[in-house]
């Protein structure tokens, strides 16, 4: 396993991190729960292969993720780094931050959290919550008491706001999305690194988008890889500003394959990275002819999430990654991260078409999307 200095924290972490958001599950009394036996074996195997960074969050697997991770780390706690997150939308008043932190410590059954994130914050939202609750003061106090080792943030905002958060001088690391398809945070990542922050990447395979690319893609690019998942990880590892890439591993096979990629294979060459960038840019241009994702069509009076639906259709049409496209379409409206309704909720009022700068026949395309993507 390769290790990298984690910003200015003084620690070194494995360049592959174990993301605990997509753990294997089983049905128990008609309820989907984490398969503890499989998960614990996977985490132990990852540790044997050199993974020392484990990331979870308050809500992952309906609150089960932290509990199972805590069980898996018995006996090796002092040899690994635990990362979890404070759910900002639950912090309503002063004291909530501390209350939830203590709950998470209890669920994990540990004395301290190595890397504690303000979860999914944007610049304005972070400051707004802090003004109401003083949660930053609580974070500093928890750190003084040794309950938190490093104050960090995970990020889902515009790249320029990542830089603004870095400039607050509060954080020691950042967790954000970056992969071969979505490179929007690339400059902000470099900025964070230049300011001494550790950088951890979520979605290195784009939630399946990159690893779902047809096998012929790598061969066409002249890249010697066994799988497109390997190509995706090697692309992220090729960025010198990245310390660690999280993989949401759901099987022992993924643990083995990703660990090999992070241990024995060199990052993509400069020419290989250029080839990937060129291919992605060409595909984006094709996708833009279909829908640019400008969201001018929103809000939809019927609640249809038009941009997300068209994004999934783009992946189907342009990249040919059918399984990811159908999964992404099915996810619409099932959680807070992907709100709204699917295409079959369209009432054909036509309001969206009056606002579309590309004059797309949205109503017709929504019908096509549902026909192609619905399971």
LUMBAPA-924245 format. One line per 8 residues: number of its first residue (from 1); their letters; for each residue x, y, z of C-alpha. Coordinates in nm, 3 decimals. Example, Ala and Ser with C-alpha at 12.3 -4.5 7.8 and 13.67 -1.06 7.14 Angstrom:
# residues 2
1> as> 1.230/-0.450/0.780  1.367/-0.106/0.714
# end
This chain:
# residues 375
1> xxxxxxxx> 0.000/0.000/0.000  0.121/0.348/-0.083  0.091/0.620/0.183  0.088/0.998/0.160  0.139/1.281/0.404  -0.203/1.410/0.501  -0.160/1.783/0.453  -0.008/1.946/0.760
9> xxxxxxxx> -0.176/1.708/1.005  0.147/1.521/1.073  -0.001/1.182/0.985  0.028/0.956/0.681  -0.275/0.782/0.535  -0.317/0.508/0.277  -0.395/0.644/-0.064  -0.694/0.408/-0.072
17> xxxxxxxx> -0.957/0.477/0.192  -1.246/0.249/0.285  -1.577/0.429/0.235  -1.852/0.282/0.452  -2.153/0.410/0.260  -2.212/0.109/0.033  -2.153/-0.186/0.263  -2.302/-0.527/0.176
25> xxxxxxxx> -2.656/-0.571/0.307  -2.902/-0.850/0.382  -3.275/-0.856/0.454  -3.374/-0.929/0.811  -3.746/-0.944/0.886  -3.809/-0.761/0.557  -3.572/-0.481/0.661  -3.247/-0.416/0.477
33> xxxxxxxx> -2.956/-0.412/0.722  -2.579/-0.416/0.695  -2.435/-0.766/0.663  -2.207/-0.739/0.966  -2.023/-1.065/0.907  -1.925/-0.978/0.549  -1.848/-0.617/0.635  -1.621/-0.699/0.927
41> xxxxxxxx> -1.431/-0.953/0.716  -1.390/-0.694/0.440  -1.262/-0.427/0.677  -1.019/-0.670/0.838  -0.892/-0.772/0.496  -0.852/-0.409/0.391  -0.648/-0.350/0.706  -0.430/-0.651/0.626
49> xxxxxxxx> -0.371/-0.501/0.282  -0.260/-0.170/0.433  -0.573/0.048/0.433  -0.559/0.273/0.741  -0.830/0.533/0.665  -1.197/0.446/0.723  -1.475/0.693/0.645  -1.836/0.682/0.759
57> xxxxxxxx> -2.113/0.927/0.852  -2.408/0.969/1.086  -2.672/0.867/0.833  -2.492/0.602/0.628  -2.700/0.284/0.613  -2.967/0.447/0.828  -2.722/0.493/1.113  -2.585/0.137/1.104
65> xxxxxxxx> -2.254/0.218/0.933  -2.086/0.377/1.234  -2.191/0.090/1.460  -2.059/-0.182/1.230  -1.735/0.006/1.163  -1.679/0.037/1.537  -1.722/-0.339/1.578  -1.484/-0.410/1.290
73> xxxxxxxx> -1.207/-0.192/1.435  -1.188/-0.371/1.770  -0.825/-0.457/1.833  -0.687/-0.229/1.560  -0.836/0.107/1.659  -0.500/0.260/1.750  -0.353/0.158/1.415  -0.608/0.328/1.189
81> xxxxxxxx> -0.772/0.666/1.132  -1.148/0.703/1.169  -1.335/0.970/0.975  -1.699/1.060/1.027  -1.922/1.364/0.988  -2.144/1.606/1.178  -2.489/1.632/1.009  -2.538/2.007/0.980
89> xxxxxxxx> -2.911/1.993/0.907  -2.965/1.841/1.252  -2.773/2.117/1.428  -3.052/2.355/1.527  -2.917/2.513/1.846  -2.608/2.541/2.060  -2.531/2.203/2.215  -2.665/1.990/1.928
97> xxxxxxxx> -2.317/1.953/1.777  -2.175/1.815/2.101  -2.475/1.592/2.164  -2.447/1.429/1.821  -2.068/1.398/1.849  -2.105/1.211/2.176  -2.370/0.988/2.018  -2.133/0.905/1.733
105> xxxxxxxx> -1.848/0.826/1.971  -2.082/0.587/2.151  -2.198/0.423/1.827  -1.840/0.381/1.709  -1.742/0.275/2.062  -1.422/0.481/2.053  -1.274/0.760/2.264  -1.197/1.004/1.984
113> xxxxxxxx> -1.250/1.067/1.613  -0.941/1.131/1.404  -1.101/1.334/1.127  -1.438/1.495/1.203  -1.609/1.671/0.914  -1.872/1.938/0.894  -2.083/1.729/0.657  -2.157/1.846/0.303
121> xxxxxxxx> -2.124/2.216/0.376  -2.124/2.514/0.145  -1.973/2.849/0.236  -2.292/3.039/0.317  -2.461/2.744/0.484  -2.167/2.680/0.711  -2.155/3.039/0.830  -2.533/3.056/0.867
129> xxxxxxxx> -2.544/2.749/1.092  -2.248/2.877/1.289  -2.421/3.211/1.349  -2.724/3.032/1.496  -2.553/2.752/1.689  -2.184/2.841/1.738  -2.100/2.488/1.628  -1.745/2.593/1.539
137> xxxxxxxx> -1.683/2.694/1.901  -1.808/2.352/2.003  -1.572/2.189/1.754  -1.274/2.377/1.898  -1.375/2.277/2.251  -1.412/1.912/2.151  -1.068/1.924/1.992  -0.915/2.075/2.306
145> xxxxxxxx> -1.067/1.788/2.504  -0.923/1.530/2.264  -1.256/1.411/2.129  -1.159/1.531/1.780  -0.807/1.523/1.640  -0.858/1.712/1.313  -1.141/1.949/1.209  -1.240/1.898/0.847
153> xxxxxxxx> -1.524/1.941/0.601  -1.690/1.747/0.323  -1.808/1.952/0.031  -2.085/1.961/-0.233  -2.085/2.330/-0.329  -1.937/2.533/-0.617  -1.556/2.507/-0.650  -1.501/2.875/-0.576
161> xxxxxxxx> -1.671/2.824/-0.240  -1.433/2.541/-0.157  -1.153/2.796/-0.184  -1.344/3.041/0.036  -1.387/2.775/0.303  -1.015/2.696/0.287  -0.937/3.064/0.336  -1.127/3.067/0.665
169> xxxxxxxx> -0.819/2.900/0.811  -1.031/2.658/1.014  -0.993/2.325/0.842  -0.716/2.068/0.827  -0.855/1.859/0.543  -1.128/1.847/0.281  -1.334/1.565/0.134  -1.478/1.640/-0.209
177> xxxxxxxx> -1.572/1.479/-0.539  -1.323/1.436/-0.821  -1.297/1.180/-1.099  -1.225/1.140/-1.468  -1.575/1.258/-1.561  -1.619/1.534/-1.303  -1.302/1.743/-1.270  -1.476/2.064/-1.163
185> xxxxxxxx> -1.297/2.070/-0.826  -0.949/2.020/-0.971  -0.822/2.376/-0.927  -0.982/2.406/-0.583  -0.816/2.081/-0.476  -0.478/2.219/-0.579  -0.553/2.537/-0.385  -0.647/2.343/-0.072
193> xxxxxxxx> -0.330/2.140/-0.098  -0.119/2.454/-0.140  -0.268/2.586/0.184  -0.165/2.277/0.377  -0.494/2.087/0.383  -0.512/1.713/0.340  -0.724/1.614/0.041  -0.948/1.308/0.031
201> xxxxxxxx> -1.157/1.227/-0.274  -1.507/1.082/-0.272  -1.654/0.926/-0.584  -1.325/0.842/-0.757  -1.522/0.612/-0.986  -1.807/0.862/-1.008  -2.062/0.650/-0.825  -2.006/0.388/-1.093
209> xxxxxxxx> -1.999/0.626/-1.389  -1.630/0.578/-1.465  -1.608/0.214/-1.364  -1.915/0.153/-1.579  -1.749/0.274/-1.895  -1.738/0.009/-2.167  -1.428/-0.214/-2.151  -1.331/-0.103/-2.499
217> xxxxxxxx> -1.263/0.251/-2.374  -0.934/0.171/-2.201  -0.810/-0.030/-2.497  -0.904/0.251/-2.735  -0.703/0.494/-2.523  -0.401/0.265/-2.513  -0.421/0.224/-2.135  -0.302/-0.105/-1.990
225> xxxxxxxx> -0.558/-0.178/-1.720  -0.759/-0.484/-1.620  -1.078/-0.289/-1.556  -1.222/0.059/-1.596  -1.247/0.076/-1.214  -0.868/0.044/-1.206  -0.842/0.316/-1.469  -1.065/0.544/-1.262
233> xxxxxxxx> -0.859/0.502/-0.945  -0.531/0.542/-1.128  -0.658/0.864/-1.280  -0.728/1.005/-0.932  -0.397/0.876/-0.795  -0.221/1.054/-1.081  -0.314/1.389/-0.928  -0.030/1.488/-0.691
241> xxxxxxxx> -0.271/1.705/-0.491  -0.476/1.401/-0.383  -0.377/1.222/-0.062  -0.645/0.953/-0.051  -0.931/0.823/-0.264  -1.229/0.670/-0.087  -1.392/0.368/-0.242  -1.735/0.257/-0.127
249> xxxxxxxx> -1.652/-0.112/-0.136  -1.939/-0.356/-0.125  -1.761/-0.686/-0.177  -1.438/-0.865/-0.092  -1.350/-0.864/-0.461  -1.357/-0.485/-0.465  -1.135/-0.472/-0.157  -0.879/-0.698/-0.320
257> xxxxxxxx> -0.881/-0.526/-0.659  -0.871/-0.170/-0.529  -0.595/-0.252/-0.280  -0.383/-0.394/-0.560  -0.441/-0.081/-0.764  -0.340/0.140/-0.471  -0.037/-0.074/-0.386  0.139/-0.206/-0.691
265> xxxxxxxx> 0.039/-0.004/-0.994  0.189/0.329/-1.087  -0.041/0.625/-1.159  -0.140/0.682/-1.518  0.129/0.836/-1.733  0.098/1.195/-1.851  0.003/1.074/-2.199  -0.264/0.842/-2.060
273> xxxxxxxx> -0.415/1.125/-1.855  -0.417/1.347/-2.163  -0.592/1.073/-2.362  -0.861/1.034/-2.094  -0.912/1.409/-2.072  -0.948/1.432/-2.449  -1.201/1.150/-2.462  -1.406/1.295/-2.176
281> xxxxxxxx> -1.406/1.640/-2.332  -1.524/1.503/-2.666  -1.800/1.307/-2.494  -1.905/1.612/-2.294  -1.947/1.807/-2.617  -2.174/1.536/-2.750  -2.367/1.539/-2.424  -2.404/1.914/-2.434
289> xxxxxxxx> -2.593/1.882/-2.761  -2.856/1.692/-2.566  -2.880/1.898/-2.245  -2.632/2.136/-2.087  -2.767/2.097/-1.736  -2.826/2.471/-1.701  -3.144/2.406/-1.493  -3.327/2.701/-1.648
297> xxxxxxxx> -3.623/2.465/-1.689  -3.660/2.444/-1.312  -3.856/2.452/-1.095  -4.105/2.214/-1.252  -4.465/2.273/-1.138  -4.510/1.896/-1.107  -4.183/1.846/-0.922  -4.005/1.654/-1.198
305> xxxxxxxx> -3.625/1.664/-1.160  -3.562/1.740/-1.527  -3.184/1.812/-1.508  -3.112/1.490/-1.318  -3.322/1.283/-1.556  -3.143/1.429/-1.858  -2.806/1.381/-1.687  -2.881/1.010/-1.653
313> xxxxxxxx> -2.997/0.997/-2.015  -2.672/1.164/-2.121  -2.474/0.892/-1.949  -2.686/0.631/-2.125  -2.664/0.786/-2.470  -2.313/0.928/-2.472  -2.110/0.706/-2.241  -2.312/0.388/-2.278
321> xxxxxxxx> -2.310/0.320/-1.902  -2.657/0.175/-1.879  -2.652/0.026/-1.528  -2.540/0.351/-1.366  -2.795/0.548/-1.568  -3.084/0.326/-1.462  -2.972/0.321/-1.099  -2.943/0.699/-1.096
329> xxxxxxxx> -3.288/0.737/-1.247  -3.440/0.497/-0.994  -3.281/0.695/-0.708  -3.465/1.018/-0.795  -3.703/1.108/-0.516  -3.578/0.841/-0.275  -3.350/1.059/-0.061  -3.261/1.420/0.018
337> xxxxxxxx> -2.960/1.420/-0.214  -3.164/1.342/-0.525  -3.501/1.515/-0.475  -3.798/1.546/-0.705  -3.990/1.306/-0.924  -3.915/1.087/-1.223  -4.031/1.156/-1.578  -4.361/0.972/-1.547
345> xxxxxxxx> -4.481/1.250/-1.313  -4.477/1.500/-1.600  -4.820/1.655/-1.663  -4.707/1.803/-1.998  -4.783/2.162/-1.900  -4.493/2.283/-2.117  -4.364/2.549/-1.876  -4.014/2.401/-1.894
353> xxxxxxxx> -3.997/2.437/-2.273  -4.072/2.810/-2.255  -3.760/2.854/-2.038  -3.517/2.620/-2.217  -3.244/2.823/-2.394  -3.179/2.529/-2.630  -3.547/2.499/-2.720  -3.542/2.128/-2.644
361> xxxxxxxx> -3.864/1.931/-2.677  -3.849/1.845/-2.309  -4.187/1.680/-2.282  -4.106/1.436/-2.562  -3.761/1.367/-2.422  -3.896/1.298/-2.075  -4.118/1.027/-2.222  -3.817/0.879/-2.399
369> xxxxxxx> -3.612/0.892/-2.079  -3.874/0.705/-1.880  -3.914/0.444/-2.152  -3.537/0.381/-2.162  -3.438/0.422/-1.797  -3.733/0.294/-1.595  -3.690/-0.058/-1.459
# end
